[in-house]
Amino acid sequence: MNASRSTGPSGLQFTHPFLAVVLGGGFTGMLAAAALSGYAEVIVVERERLPRTPALPTDLPQARHAHLLSADGARAVESLLPGVSERWLAEGARALPLPSGASGAAPQGWSVRRPAQCVIACSRDLLDRVVREQVPALDGVGVLDATEAEGLTGTAEHVTGVRIRDTVTGRVRRLDADLVVDATGRHSTTPDRLVQLGLPAVAEERTDPGIVSATRIFRAPPGAPNCPVITARSVPEEHAGPGRTATLVPIEGGRWLVTLTGAGADRPGEHADRFVPFARRIPQCVIGDLIADAEPLSEVHLARDTASRLRRFEQLRPWPTGFVALGGAVAAFAPDYGQGLSIAAHSALALRQALRRRGLDDPGLARTVQQSLARIAQAPWTDATGRPLPAAAGARPSAAGRFVRGAVNGVLGTALGRSPVCRAYVDVVKPAARFTRPSASVPVPAAAAARRKPADH
């Protein structure tokens, strides 16, 4: 504990004996700050200047592509931020139902049967903005935006804080802390920073199928207020690799957010006139027809850095006290499979649970949390990449890890063995239910139905 502190950056007054610093003010970082609230004073350090007014979905890079949150995931966030679900729905998010009663087998052989559930459908900006507004209102939580973390302070055995730089003035300061949490996502530089402290290089699992994502927002046409989440994938036998996908998410403001993915020569581009034709090349997919005459409200935005990456922080010896990496800084997934929202929520819950059991001054807290996060990532990584973790061979995933898998595999039974044509999604573009044909799940407007032509094979 750094008991000598009483005043922090920007005049923040500290009344709690402990201080925690969270690097990253996105969805993961804010949930981590919520988990720490009540156990320490919390400062969130964010490189970008956070918007002071609601941002359009095209204004924030992380908000451009399709994101959904399952009801189970929303409950995980709700446990950290009571009232957040009501806020999402009040601002235009929709709770869309999924089928019930299906079952499916996981790779280890166990199966799950899940009751009816729903997804929270809205823009990623709305998900982030409500959380971003709610967390700084918690007791003892402050935000330093336009501030960049330049490096960790301390030793290989104990992290004592972080060096921060004001991105406007260039001023560099040292911020001492009892716990530093890295929530900066897939582009985290923590591996390099730990090496600078004298730790060995962290082992990293990585798979990159070369997926490119392209997203555009459309105005939903009249007569389509109850359109569900729709996703379609090219039949695996027709295309090598990940194939093409299209996902349509009804979002707030009477809009549709559509994300297309593909790889290699079969990837989407940034040219607006090629967006609809790409969607129409997916066999039996209605999305291309639904958006053919819809009014575009944004340009086409691409994402090319889509590799799945898992950093094995739990293997480092020693693991420094006073430091935790979570969320995308540990496990980041390709958009064709992504689990970011769910893993973020359960990682923050794991941090809160460890704090309840041990307290922030326990020297073993950081290692305990890091090991828990590795178990949470184990099952999703195996499912997403087909590559089991060597250290986890034969080990049963954590309860949170089993939830993440169950949210995916638990409702697949109605279409096991059938071509994945149109499906609803759970979590970040995560398959939750498959249907035998588009007409079984999508109320296709008459004009779109009339335009349907036999799919090219």
ABEGO torsion letter per residue (X at the ends): XBAABABBBGGBBBABABBBBBBEABAAAAAAAAAABGABBBBBBBABBBBABBBBAAABAAAABBBBBBAAAAAAAAAABBGAAAAAAAAGBBBBBBBBGBBBBBAAGBBBBBBBBBBBBBBAAAAAAAAAAAAAABBGBBBBBGBBBAEBBEBAABBAEBBBBBAAAGBBBBBBBABBBBAAEAABAAAAAAAAAGBBBBBBBBBBAGBBBBBBBBBBBBGAAABBBBBBBBBAAABBEAEBBBBBBBBBGGBBBBBBBBBEAABBBABAAAAAAAAAABBGBAAAAAAAABBBABBBBBBABABBBBBBAAABOBBBBGBBBBEAAABBBBAAABAAAAAAAAAAAAAAAAAAAAEAABAAAAAAAAAAAAAAAAAAAAAAAGBBBAAABGBBBBAAAAAAAAAAAAAAAAABGBBBABBBBBEBGBBABBBABAAAABBBBAAAAAABBBBBX
